[in-house]
Amino acid sequence: MSHKNSANSAKLSIVVCTYNRARYILKNLESFLNQTADVSDFEVVIINNNSPDNTDEICTEFIASHPEINWTYKIETNQGHTYARNRGIAESKGAYIAFIDDDAFVRPEYCENIIQFYDQHPTVDVIGGKIIPVYESGAEPKWMTPYLLTLVAAQDYGDETKEFHPRKFPIGANMVYRKSVFDTIGIFNVDLGRRGDGLEGGDEKDVIYRIREINGKIYYVANVIVDHIIGENREQMDYIKGMGVGVGTSERTRIKEDGQLGVFKKILEEGFKWGATVVLYFYYLLTLKPIKGWTLVKFRYWVLTGLMKSN
């Protein structure tokens, strides 16, 4: 089943991949109604990854009620976030392709600021914006540190637009690519990424690594902002454990293609991260915040567990 508005020449395509998020998808779609950019400048591409809930009904009814926006709606039956993202790339017409989560909501200037930045920076390939966490529990969990924010898909490197640090990269709740970059480096690796309710990942990192191999430019753009709902389940240790094991498992899959050199580099990287984690553990212990330090240690251990799992 699909729904598609008439053809358009939008500069920006925003891809919303959704799975089983009927609770949030309506608010997500509503956030595109108050954009400061002209409606002819952007389109919204919704990829329903075969959700078993009533996501389909919500999306089709909302699209029919708001024909002023350029919508494309498709159902992708291949289960997996990367399949949905690749379908979004294929369906997009814009020169720039943005990805946001189905429980994230764009600010009014979102589209305008993306288009303006790319128009003014013709050599930049990828941008990542600010992702503000909105905790359903009403407060940040006591174990949270800046080093674990990306686990709940939040990101904030300040109010200055700048190149990403070589060890950092945009994350899926708010990342934008020139469409042409996928012609050069290929699309998302379907062996990576989440499937259904799983917590695997690595697909975003893999794409960024391929872009860096061709010396692509990757910027953090502070005024491209989304708000991201952090459900109470994401504050539980079972979720953080699942994320840690999922990160490790995904990394094991990703480095297979790099051979022994990739494995060696990963061992060095993990050794460095363990050293930094120990330092941070004692820092939080001395500042009377032991739960923060202990959570960092547990997360590092869970990543290692995923890396060492046998197939």
Sequence and secondary structure as in RCSB ss.txt:
>XXXX:A:sequence
MSHKNSANSAKLSIVVCTYNRARYILKNLESFLNQTADVSDFEVVIINNNSPDNTDEICTEFIASHPEINWTYKI
ETNQGHTYARNRGIAESKGAYIAFIDDDAFVRPEYCENIIQFYDQHPTVDVIGGKIIPVYESGAEPKWMTPYLLT
LVAAQDYGDETKEFHPRKFPIGANMVYRKSVFDTIGIFNVDLGRRGDGLEGGDEKDVIYRIREINGKIYYVANVI
VDHIIGENREQMDYIKGMGVGVGTSERTRIKEDGQLGVFKKILEEGFKWGATVVLYFYYLLTLKPIKGWTLVKFR
YWVLTGLMKSN
>XXXX:A:secstr
 EEE S    SEEEEEEESS HHHHHHHHHTTTT SS GGGEEEEEEE   SSSHHHHHHHHHHH TTSEEEEEE
  S SHHHHHHHHHHH  SSEEEEEETTEEE TTHHHHHHHHHHH TT  EEEEEEEEEETTSS  TT  GGGGG
GGT B   S  EE  TT    TTSEEEEHHHHHHH S  TTSS  TT     HHHHHHHHHHHTT  EEEEEEEE
EEEEE GGGGSHHHHHHHHHHHHHHHHHHHGGGHHHHHHHHHHHHHHHHHHHHHHHHHHHHTT HHHHHHHHHHH
HHHHHHHH   
